Amino acid sequence: MNILEIGILVFVIIETLNICMLYFAPGMKQGNALGVFKAWHTAQEDADMKEFATYMAAWVAGAKLIFIMLGIVIIIWGNIETQLATCAAMVLSISSFFWRLFPAIKRMDEKGQIDPKGYSKTLFSMIAVFVACFMVVFVIGLVKFLS
């Protein structure tokens, strides 16, 4: 197994755990489930909002499942070029968090809508580590590919 496959596999494992949370325990505060959002708990009190929030949690999990399945296919059948391109694509796609999602969760955190307070900074750090790891894996994989 090469460094690119290992990097993709680690991502697959972590995201699989997150998908399990979103499908089976979306209200938890661990594993980037939705329990950190006070609005999640408010939505549980209104039947219509509960259905919507549950649908959106499953929708996010389903979208993540697509990435997981593609990652598995790329690990098993992808050549080195495909694996390099996958790592580059992961850097770009995961980085999109900083464009729309982080500003939104930071505003909610500042308004006291996130519990625990400061969770937006924790999430920022976790996503930054994902991006940095994929960048390192990409560079190592590229150096090995070119040598």
Buried (B, 14 or more C-beta within 10 A) or exposed (E): EBBBBEBBBBBBEBBBEBBEBBBEBBBBBEBBBBBBBBEBEEBBEEEEBBEEBBEBBBEBBEEBBEBBEBBBEBBEEBEBEEBBBBBBBBBEEBBEBEEEBBEEBBEBBEEEBBBEEEBBEBBBEEBBEBBEBBBEBBEBBBEEEEE
